[in-house]
Amino acid sequence: MKPLTAALCLAFPALAFADTHSTVVDAPVVSTEPIVEVVTERIPHETCRKERVRVVERSRGNSATPALVGAVIGGAVGSVVGDNSHNKDIITGAGAVLGASVGNDVGRARRGDHVYYVTEDVCSVEYELREREQVSGYRVRYRFGDTIYETRTAYAPGETIAVRVALEPLPR
């Protein structure tokens, strides 16, 4: 029957501890030492400065007036110049076209971009690295019987620590 019991204990580990009993006792704490780790934090802060910025305003001047005035003046001058010629109409038309071109160029030259400077805040985010110490747990030494044991806990236990003691009969 012993081989069957061993096989059952291997198949069902809970059966192996069927005769085991446990109890909780308070063991006196010998020492408690905090476990400290260094944590680095990135702390953002905004830095701003005044900066002179160039602003260019493009003029929209799409007026046809300078070209039209140039065409009228050019046509009138062409008419006067070609007054005694049998090609008067061609000279008048050429004067109008030339006058329109000159008027357009003059109008474009007068439409300059408006440039000025303003002072603006220019900001950027910078990071400062700060290190701080943080307690991540406690190394606790406690006495049970004549032996000192060590464990790690998330909190400082105080003067005693709860210890589970398993009682199991030994085979003879």
CYANA upper distance limits for C-alpha pairs under 8 A (distance plus 0.5 A):
  1 MET  CA      5 THR  CA      6.89
  2 LYS  CA      6 ALA  CA      6.71
  3 PRO  CA      7 ALA  CA      6.63
  4 LEU  CA      8 LEU  CA      6.61
  5 THR  CA      9 CYS  CA      6.60
  6 ALA  CA     10 LEU  CA      6.73
  7 ALA  CA     11 ALA  CA      6.66
  8 LEU  CA     12 PHE  CA      6.29
  8 LEU  CA     13 PRO  CA      8.48
  8 LEU  CA     15 LEU  CA      7.83
  9 CYS  CA     13 PRO  CA      5.75
  9 CYS  CA     14 ALA  CA      7.89
  9 CYS  CA     15 LEU  CA      6.01
  9 CYS  CA     16 ALA  CA      5.40
 10 LEU  CA     16 ALA  CA      8.26
 12 PHE  CA     16 ALA  CA      7.83
 13 PRO  CA     17 PHE  CA      7.73
 14 ALA  CA     18 ALA  CA      7.12
 17 PHE  CA    168 GLU  CA      8.35
 19 ASP  CA    168 GLU  CA      7.08
 19 ASP  CA    169 PRO  CA      7.76
 20 THR  CA    166 ALA  CA      7.31
 20 THR  CA    167 LEU  CA      6.16
 20 THR  CA    168 GLU  CA      5.08
 20 THR  CA    169 PRO  CA      7.69
 21 HIS  CA    166 ALA  CA      6.27
 21 HIS  CA    167 LEU  CA      5.48
 21 HIS  CA    168 GLU  CA      6.88
 22 SER  CA    164 ARG  CA      7.10
 22 SER  CA    165 VAL  CA      5.88
 22 SER  CA    166 ALA  CA      4.53
 22 SER  CA    167 LEU  CA      5.97
 23 THR  CA    164 ARG  CA      6.11
 23 THR  CA    165 VAL  CA      5.81
 23 THR  CA    166 ALA  CA      6.96
 23 THR  CA    167 LEU  CA      8.34
 24 VAL  CA    162 ALA  CA      6.85
 24 VAL  CA    163 VAL  CA      5.93
 24 VAL  CA    164 ARG  CA      4.82
 24 VAL  CA    165 VAL  CA      6.48
 25 VAL  CA    162 ALA  CA      6.17
 25 VAL  CA    163 VAL  CA      5.87
 25 VAL  CA    164 ARG  CA      6.93
 25 VAL  CA    165 VAL  CA      7.74
 26 ASP  CA    160 THR  CA      6.24
 26 ASP  CA    161 ILE  CA      5.89
 26 ASP  CA    162 ALA  CA      5.09
 26 ASP  CA    163 VAL  CA      6.59
 27 ALA  CA    142 TYR  CA      6.80
 27 ALA  CA    143 ARG  CA      6.48
 27 ALA  CA    144 PHE  CA      6.37
 27 ALA  CA    160 THR  CA      5.86
 27 ALA  CA    161 ILE  CA      5.86
 27 ALA  CA    162 ALA  CA      6.82
 27 ALA  CA    163 VAL  CA      7.06
 28 PRO  CA    142 TYR  CA      6.16
 28 PRO  CA    143 ARG  CA      6.23
 28 PRO  CA    144 PHE  CA      8.09
 28 PRO  CA    159 GLU  CA      6.59
 28 PRO  CA    160 THR  CA      4.92
 28 PRO  CA    161 ILE  CA      6.99
 29 VAL  CA    140 VAL  CA      7.58
 29 VAL  CA    141 ARG  CA      6.48
 29 VAL  CA    142 TYR  CA      4.71
 29 VAL  CA    143 ARG  CA      6.98
 29 VAL  CA    158 GLY  CA      7.84
 29 VAL  CA    159 GLU  CA      5.85
 29 VAL  CA    160 THR  CA      5.50
 29 VAL  CA    161 ILE  CA      6.91
 30 VAL  CA    140 VAL  CA      8.16
 30 VAL  CA    141 ARG  CA      5.86
 30 VAL  CA    142 TYR  CA      5.47
 30 VAL  CA    143 ARG  CA      7.07
 31 SER  CA    140 VAL  CA      6.39
 31 SER  CA    141 ARG  CA      5.72
 31 SER  CA    142 TYR  CA      7.53
 32 THR  CA    138 TYR  CA      6.95
 32 THR  CA    139 ARG  CA      6.32
 32 THR  CA    140 VAL  CA      5.11
 32 THR  CA    141 ARG  CA      7.00
 32 THR  CA    156 ALA  CA      7.38
 33 GLU  CA    138 TYR  CA      6.01
 33 GLU  CA    139 ARG  CA      5.60
 33 GLU  CA    140 VAL  CA      6.97
 34 PRO  CA    135 VAL  CA      6.80
 34 PRO  CA    136 SER  CA      8.22
 34 PRO  CA    137 GLY  CA      6.58
 34 PRO  CA    138 TYR  CA      4.91
 34 PRO  CA    139 ARG  CA      6.74
 35 ILE  CA    135 VAL  CA      6.15
 35 ILE  CA    136 SER  CA      6.27
 35 ILE  CA    137 GLY  CA      5.75
 35 ILE  CA    138 TYR  CA      5.78
 35 ILE  CA    139 ARG  CA      7.09
 36 VAL  CA    133 GLU  CA      6.80
 36 VAL  CA    134 GLN  CA      6.03
 36 VAL  CA    135 VAL  CA      5.00
 36 VAL  CA    136 SER  CA      6.48
 36 VAL  CA    137 GLY  CA      8.04
 37 GLU  CA    133 GLU  CA      6.19
 37 GLU  CA    134 GLN  CA      5.97
 37 GLU  CA    135 VAL  CA      6.90
 37 GLU  CA    136 SER  CA      7.18
 38 VAL  CA    131 GLU  CA      6.95
 38 VAL  CA    132 ARG  CA      6.15
 38 VAL  CA    133 GLU  CA      5.05
 38 VAL  CA    134 GLN  CA      6.72
 39 VAL  CA    131 GLU  CA      6.08
 39 VAL  CA    132 ARG  CA      5.90
 39 VAL  CA    133 GLU  CA      6.57
 39 VAL  CA    134 GLN  CA      7.25
 40 THR  CA    129 LEU  CA      7.09
 40 THR  CA    130 ARG  CA      6.12
 40 THR  CA    131 GLU  CA      4.89
 40 THR  CA    132 ARG  CA      7.02
 41 GLU  CA    129 LEU  CA      6.20
 41 GLU  CA    130 ARG  CA      5.77
 41 GLU  CA    131 GLU  CA      6.76
 41 GLU  CA    132 ARG  CA      8.49
 42 ARG  CA    127 TYR  CA      6.35
 42 ARG  CA    128 GLU  CA      6.19
 42 ARG  CA    129 LEU  CA      5.32
 42 ARG  CA    130 ARG  CA      7.10
 43 ILE  CA    127 TYR  CA      5.88
 43 ILE  CA    128 GLU  CA      5.64
 43 ILE  CA    129 LEU  CA      6.82
 43 ILE  CA    130 ARG  CA      7.87
 44 PRO  CA    125 VAL  CA      6.94
 44 PRO  CA    126 GLU  CA      6.25
 44 PRO  CA    127 TYR  CA      4.95
 44 PRO  CA    128 GLU  CA      6.89
 45 HIS  CA    125 VAL  CA      6.21
 45 HIS  CA    126 GLU  CA      6.10
 45 HIS  CA    127 TYR  CA      6.73
 45 HIS  CA    128 GLU  CA      8.15
 46 GLU  CA    123 CYS  CA      7.13
 46 GLU  CA    124 SER  CA      6.20
 46 GLU  CA    125 VAL  CA      4.98
 46 GLU  CA    126 GLU  CA      6.69
 47 THR  CA    123 CYS  CA      6.05
 47 THR  CA    124 SER  CA      6.01
 47 THR  CA    125 VAL  CA      6.71
 47 THR  CA    126 GLU  CA      7.50
 48 CYS  CA    121 ASP  CA      6.66
 48 CYS  CA    122 VAL  CA      6.02
 48 CYS  CA    123 CYS  CA      4.60
 48 CYS  CA    124 SER  CA      6.99
 49 ARG  CA    121 ASP  CA      6.06
 49 ARG  CA    122 VAL  CA      6.01
 49 ARG  CA    123 CYS  CA      6.99
 50 LYS  CA    119 THR  CA      6.82
 50 LYS  CA    120 GLU  CA      6.12
 50 LYS  CA    121 ASP  CA      5.22
 50 LYS  CA    122 VAL  CA      6.76
 51 GLU  CA    119 THR  CA      6.00
 51 GLU  CA    120 GLU  CA      5.99
 51 GLU  CA    121 ASP  CA      6.78
 51 GLU  CA    122 VAL  CA      7.01
 52 ARG  CA    117 TYR  CA      6.97
 52 ARG  CA    118 VAL  CA      6.22
 52 ARG  CA    119 THR  CA      4.98
 52 ARG  CA    120 GLU  CA      6.93
 53 VAL  CA    117 TYR  CA      6.02
 53 VAL  CA    118 VAL  CA      5.93
 53 VAL  CA    119 THR  CA      6.54
 53 VAL  CA    120 GLU  CA      7.36
 54 ARG  CA    115 VAL  CA      7.64
 54 ARG  CA    116 TYR  CA      6.52
 54 ARG  CA    117 TYR  CA      5.07
 54 ARG  CA    118 VAL  CA      7.17
 55 VAL  CA    115 VAL  CA      6.24
 55 VAL  CA    116 TYR  CA      5.90
 55 VAL  CA    117 TYR  CA      6.23
 55 VAL  CA    118 VAL  CA      7.76
 56 VAL  CA    113 ASP  CA      7.04
 56 VAL  CA    114 HIS  CA      6.31
 56 VAL  CA    115 VAL  CA      5.04
 56 VAL  CA    116 TYR  CA      7.16
 57 GLU  CA    113 ASP  CA      6.24
 57 GLU  CA    114 HIS  CA      5.52
 57 GLU  CA    115 VAL  CA      6.78
 58 ARG  CA    112 GLY  CA      8.17
 58 ARG  CA    113 ASP  CA      5.32
 58 ARG  CA    114 HIS  CA      6.99
 59 SER  CA    111 ARG  CA      6.66
 59 SER  CA    112 GLY  CA      7.11
 59 SER  CA    113 ASP  CA      6.01
 59 SER  CA    114 HIS  CA      7.61
 60 ARG  CA    111 ARG  CA      8.40
 61 GLY  CA    108 ARG  CA      8.34
 61 GLY  CA    111 ARG  CA      6.60
 64 ALA  CA     68 LEU  CA      6.71
 64 ALA  CA    104 ASN  CA      8.13
 65 THR  CA     69 VAL  CA      6.53
 66 PRO  CA     70 GLY  CA      6.54
 66 PRO  CA    100 ALA  CA      8.05
 66 PRO  CA    103 GLY  CA      5.21
 66 PRO  CA    104 ASN  CA      6.02
 66 PRO  CA    106 VAL  CA      7.65
 66 PRO  CA    107 GLY  CA      5.87
 67 ALA  CA     71 ALA  CA      6.61
 67 ALA  CA     99 GLY  CA      7.84
 67 ALA  CA    100 ALA  CA      4.84
 67 ALA  CA    101 SER  CA      6.97
 67 ALA  CA    102 VAL  CA      7.80
 67 ALA  CA    103 GLY  CA      4.92
 67 ALA  CA    104 ASN  CA      5.00
 67 ALA  CA    107 GLY  CA      8.05
 68 LEU  CA     72 VAL  CA      6.80
 68 LEU  CA    100 ALA  CA      6.55
 68 LEU  CA    103 GLY  CA      7.85
 69 VAL  CA     73 ILE  CA      6.68
 69 VAL  CA     99 GLY  CA      8.38
 69 VAL  CA    100 ALA  CA      7.70
 69 VAL  CA    103 GLY  CA      7.23
 70 GLY  CA     74 GLY  CA      6.31
 70 GLY  CA     96 ALA  CA      7.68
 70 GLY  CA     98 LEU  CA      8.38
 70 GLY  CA     99 GLY  CA      4.70
 70 GLY  CA    100 ALA  CA      4.95
 70 GLY  CA    101 SER  CA      7.75
 70 GLY  CA    102 VAL  CA      6.90
 70 GLY  CA    103 GLY  CA      4.91
 70 GLY  CA    104 ASN  CA      8.02
 71 ALA  CA     75 GLY  CA      6.34
 71 ALA  CA     95 GLY  CA      7.83
 71 ALA  CA     96 ALA  CA      4.65
 71 ALA  CA     97 VAL  CA      6.51
 71 ALA  CA     98 LEU  CA      7.65
 71 ALA  CA     99 GLY  CA      5.01
 71 ALA  CA    100 ALA  CA      4.61
 71 ALA  CA    101 SER  CA      8.29
 71 ALA  CA    103 GLY  CA      7.91
 72 VAL  CA     76 ALA  CA      6.63
 72 VAL  CA     96 ALA  CA      6.65
 72 VAL  CA     99 GLY  CA      7.77
 72 VAL  CA    100 ALA  CA      8.33
 73 ILE  CA     77 VAL  CA      6.67
 73 ILE  CA     96 ALA  CA      7.56
 73 ILE  CA     99 GLY  CA      6.87
 74 GLY  CA     78 GLY  CA      6.50
 74 GLY  CA     92 THR  CA      8.07
 74 GLY  CA     94 ALA  CA      8.44
 74 GLY  CA     95 GLY  CA      4.85
 74 GLY  CA     96 ALA  CA      4.81
 74 GLY  CA     97 VAL  CA      7.65
 74 GLY  CA     98 LEU  CA      6.87
 74 GLY  CA     99 GLY  CA      4.63
 74 GLY  CA    100 ALA  CA      7.66
 75 GLY  CA     79 SER  CA      6.51
 75 GLY  CA     92 THR  CA      5.38
 75 GLY  CA     93 GLY  CA      6.66
 75 GLY  CA     94 ALA  CA      7.94
 75 GLY  CA     95 GLY  CA      5.30
 75 GLY  CA     96 ALA  CA      4.43
 75 GLY  CA     97 VAL  CA      8.24
 75 GLY  CA     99 GLY  CA      7.69
 76 ALA  CA     80 VAL  CA      6.82
 76 ALA  CA     92 THR  CA      7.48
 76 ALA  CA     95 GLY  CA      8.07
 76 ALA  CA     96 ALA  CA      8.11
 77 VAL  CA     81 VAL  CA      6.61
 77 VAL  CA     92 THR  CA      7.88
 77 VAL  CA     95 GLY  CA      7.07
 78 GLY  CA     82 GLY  CA      6.39
 78 GLY  CA     88 LYS  CA      8.26
 78 GLY  CA     91 ILE  CA      5.79
 78 GLY  CA     92 THR  CA      4.60
 78 GLY  CA     93 GLY  CA      7.77
 78 GLY  CA     94 ALA  CA      7.58
 78 GLY  CA     95 GLY  CA      5.12
 78 GLY  CA     96 ALA  CA      7.68
 79 SER  CA     83 ASP  CA      6.27
 79 SER  CA     88 LYS  CA      6.87
 79 SER  CA     89 ASP  CA      7.95
 79 SER  CA     91 ILE  CA      7.26
 79 SER  CA     92 THR  CA      5.17
 79 SER  CA     95 GLY  CA      8.34
 81 VAL  CA     91 ILE  CA      8.13
 82 GLY  CA     86 HIS  CA      8.40
 82 GLY  CA     87 ASN  CA      7.34
 82 GLY  CA     88 LYS  CA      5.08
 82 GLY  CA     89 ASP  CA      8.34
 82 GLY  CA     91 ILE  CA      6.28
 82 GLY  CA     92 THR  CA      7.43
 83 ASP  CA     88 LYS  CA      6.48
 84 ASN  CA     88 LYS  CA      7.91
 87 ASN  CA     91 ILE  CA      6.77
 88 LYS  CA     92 THR  CA      6.51
 89 ASP  CA     93 GLY  CA      6.61
 90 ILE  CA     94 ALA  CA      6.57
 91 ILE  CA     95 GLY  CA      6.55
 92 THR  CA     96 ALA  CA      6.72
 93 GLY  CA     97 VAL  CA      6.72
 94 ALA  CA     98 LEU  CA      6.53
 95 GLY  CA     99 GLY  CA      6.36
 96 ALA  CA    100 ALA  CA      6.55
 97 VAL  CA    101 SER  CA      6.80
 98 LEU  CA    102 VAL  CA      6.76
 99 GLY  CA    103 GLY  CA      6.47
100 ALA  CA    104 ASN  CA      6.55
101 SER  CA    105 ASP  CA      6.80
102 VAL  CA    106 VAL  CA      6.71
103 GLY  CA    107 GLY  CA      6.59
104 ASN  CA    108 ARG  CA      6.68
105 ASP  CA    109 ALA  CA      6.72
106 VAL  CA    110 ARG  CA      6.90
107 GLY  CA    111 ARG  CA      7.03
108 ARG  CA    112 GLY  CA      8.21
136 SER  CA    154 ALA  CA      7.60
137 GLY  CA    152 ARG  CA      7.31
137 GLY  CA    153 THR  CA      6.21
137 GLY  CA    154 ALA  CA      4.97
137 GLY  CA    155 TYR  CA      6.65
137 GLY  CA    156 ALA  CA      8.47
138 TYR  CA    152 ARG  CA      6.03
138 TYR  CA    153 THR  CA      5.72
138 TYR  CA    154 ALA  CA      6.65
138 TYR  CA    155 TYR  CA      6.77
138 TYR  CA    156 ALA  CA      6.69
139 ARG  CA    150 GLU  CA      7.52
139 ARG  CA    151 THR  CA      6.47
139 ARG  CA    152 ARG  CA      5.18
139 ARG  CA    153 THR  CA      7.12
140 VAL  CA    150 GLU  CA      6.12
140 VAL  CA    151 THR  CA      5.89
140 VAL  CA    152 ARG  CA      6.44
140 VAL  CA    153 THR  CA      7.59
140 VAL  CA    156 ALA  CA      8.42
141 ARG  CA    148 ILE  CA      7.02
141 ARG  CA    149 TYR  CA      6.09
141 ARG  CA    150 GLU  CA      4.87
141 ARG  CA    151 THR  CA      7.05
142 TYR  CA    148 ILE  CA      6.03
142 TYR  CA    149 TYR  CA      5.92
142 TYR  CA    150 GLU  CA      6.88
142 TYR  CA    160 THR  CA      8.35
142 TYR  CA    161 ILE  CA      7.95
143 ARG  CA    147 THR  CA      6.25
143 ARG  CA    148 ILE  CA      4.92
143 ARG  CA    149 TYR  CA      6.70
144 PHE  CA    148 ILE  CA      6.86
144 PHE  CA    149 TYR  CA      7.83
153 THR  CA    157 PRO  CA      8.37
157 PRO  CA    161 ILE  CA      6.31
